Amino acid sequence: MYELSNKVQLSVIIPVYNEEDNIEELYFRVVKVLEGIKKIYEIVFVDDGSIDKSFEVLGDIYNKNGTVKIVRLTRNFGQAAALLAGFSFARGEIVVTIDADLQCLPEDIPKLLTKINEGFDAVSGFRRFRQDTIFRKSSSYLMNKIMYFKTKINLKDWGCPLNMIRKELIDQIISYGSNARFIKPLGVRLGKNITEVEVQHLKRKNGRSKYNILSLISNGLDFLVNYSRSLSKDKREIFIVKEIIQSVP
């Protein structure tokens, strides 16, 4: 239900980096879920500099259905930057984020929506039974400890990619410019009431994880050194858009 109206109720933001084998299945599953919710929605794919056939697959989906918006970045900027690019072009009153790797399930989106409808500003997914490698689980455990050390807020799963956030809070986050890369810590700090909902998590079927020990160390150090309660609004952007493909202005 992609309307020529500005009254979009739900925006789904999906960052994509080399996920050619997962995109089409994810798209159809997301559409099925959103049609069941019966809200006016949009799906925004952000191609974060993919070097496989991800952009071609997205183009095929657009050409056949015209039901997506594609934001293509000039190169690979990383997940946080890709999400912020998607946020910048989202029109929905409520914004959903989900990865393209099919490990988190779009079928869990209604669970988060139920909580948002109870009045929460944001709902974070919580992967109780993670189907990841020991390295990924251990690194996430360490990041959760680092997040708590810096924020004093004890979320169970800071890194879950399935989240739902009200647009008013999104606008506050992106006003921090390059410092908005600390998306969830900023959201938790700026939001009045945040909650977590347990979501399912599956093993990756296709492709490989984009995270490695160097990127995790870099992200952890960046957060430790640069995040603070007195974080300033830095107007610098951390992504550059190459093109936008959409059926409406």
Backbone hydrogen bonds, N-H to C=O, Kabsch-Sander energy under -0.5 kcal/mol:
donor,donor_aa,acceptor,acceptor_aa,energy
3,E,1,M,-0.8
8,V,6,N,-1.4
9,Q,40,I,-2.1
10,L,40,I,-1.9
11,S,94,I,-2.7
12,V,42,E,-2.4
13,I,11,S,-0.6
13,I,96,V,-3.6
14,I,12,V,-0.5
14,I,44,V,-2.8
16,V,46,V,-3.2
22,N,19,E,-1.9
23,I,19,E,-1.6
26,L,22,N,-2.4
27,Y,23,I,-2.8
28,F,24,E,-2.2
29,R,25,E,-2.1
30,V,26,L,-2.8
31,V,27,Y,-2.6
32,K,28,F,-2.1
33,V,29,R,-2.0
34,L,30,V,-2.8
35,E,31,V,-2.7
36,G,32,K,-1.4
37,I,33,V,-1.4
38,K,34,L,-1.2
39,K,34,L,-0.8
41,Y,1,M,-1.3
42,E,10,L,-2.0
43,I,67,T,-0.6
44,V,12,V,-3.3
44,V,42,E,-0.5
45,F,43,I,-0.6
45,F,69,K,-2.5
46,V,14,I,-2.4
47,D,45,F,-0.6
47,D,71,V,-2.1
48,D,16,V,-3.1
48,D,46,V,-0.9
49,G,47,D,-1.5
57,V,53,K,-2.3
58,L,54,S,-2.5
59,G,55,F,-2.3
60,D,56,E,-2.1
61,I,57,V,-2.2
62,Y,58,L,-2.4
63,N,59,G,-2.8
64,K,60,D,-2.0
65,N,61,I,-2.1
66,G,61,I,-0.6
66,G,62,Y,-1.9
69,K,43,I,-2.6
70,I,245,I,-2.9
71,V,45,F,-3.0
71,V,69,K,-0.5
72,R,70,I,-0.6
72,R,243,E,-3.0
73,L,47,D,-2.6
73,L,71,V,-0.6
74,T,240,I,-2.4
77,F,75,R,-0.8
82,A,78,G,-2.3
83,L,79,Q,-2.6
84,L,80,A,-2.3
85,A,81,A,-2.2
86,G,82,A,-2.1
87,F,83,L,-2.8
88,S,84,L,-2.0
89,F,85,A,-0.8
89,F,86,G,-0.9
90,A,86,G,-0.7
90,A,87,F,-0.9
93,E,8,V,-1.0
94,I,9,Q,-1.4
95,V,165,I,-3.3
96,V,11,S,-3.4
97,T,163,N,-2.4
98,I,13,I,-1.8
100,A,15,P,-0.7
105,L,200,Q,-0.5
108,D,105,L,-1.9
109,I,106,P,-2.0
111,K,108,D,-0.9
112,L,108,D,-1.2
113,L,109,I,-2.1
114,T,110,P,-2.1
115,K,111,K,-1.2
116,I,112,L,-2.3
117,N,113,L,-2.5
118,E,115,K,-1.1
119,G,116,I,-2.1
120,F,115,K,-1.2
121,D,193,N,-2.3
122,A,193,N,-1.0
123,V,164,M,-3.0
124,S,195,T,-2.7
125,G,162,L,-1.9
126,F,197,V,-2.1
128,R,126,F,-1.4
130,R,128,R,-0.8
132,D,130,R,-0.7
137,K,133,T,-2.5
138,S,134,I,-2.7
139,S,135,F,-2.7
140,S,136,R,-2.2
141,Y,137,K,-2.1
142,L,138,S,-2.1
143,M,139,S,-2.4
144,N,140,S,-2.5
145,K,141,Y,-1.7
146,I,142,L,-2.3
147,M,143,M,-2.9
148,Y,144,N,-2.1
149,F,145,K,-2.4
150,K,146,I,-2.0
151,T,147,M,-2.6
152,K,148,Y,-2.7
155,L,153,I,-1.2
160,C,157,D,-1.2
163,N,97,T,-1.7
163,N,161,P,-0.8
164,M,123,V,-2.4
165,I,95,V,-3.0
166,R,121,D,-2.4
167,K,93,E,-2.8
169,L,166,R,-0.6
170,I,166,R,-2.0
171,D,167,K,-2.7
172,Q,168,E,-1.4
173,I,169,L,-2.3
174,I,170,I,-2.7
175,S,171,D,-0.9
176,Y,173,I,-1.8
177,G,174,I,-1.6
178,S,234,D,-1.0
178,S,236,R,-0.7
179,N,176,Y,-1.8
180,A,177,G,-1.7
181,R,178,S,-1.3
182,F,179,N,-1.4
183,I,181,R,-1.5
186,L,182,F,-2.3
187,G,183,I,-2.5
188,V,184,K,-2.8
189,R,185,P,-1.9
190,L,186,L,-3.0
191,G,187,G,-2.4
195,T,122,A,-1.7
197,V,124,S,-2.3
199,V,126,F,-2.1
202,L,103,Q,-2.3
205,K,101,D,-0.5
216,L,212,N,-2.2
217,I,213,I,-2.3
218,S,214,L,-2.4
219,N,215,S,-2.5
220,G,216,L,-2.4
221,L,217,I,-2.7
222,D,218,S,-2.4
223,F,219,N,-2.2
224,L,220,G,-2.5
225,V,221,L,-2.7
226,N,222,D,-2.5
227,Y,223,F,-1.8
231,L,228,S,-1.4
234,D,176,Y,-1.6
234,D,232,S,-0.9
235,K,233,K,-0.6
242,K,72,R,-3.4
243,E,72,R,-1.6
245,I,70,I,-2.8
246,Q,244,I,-0.5
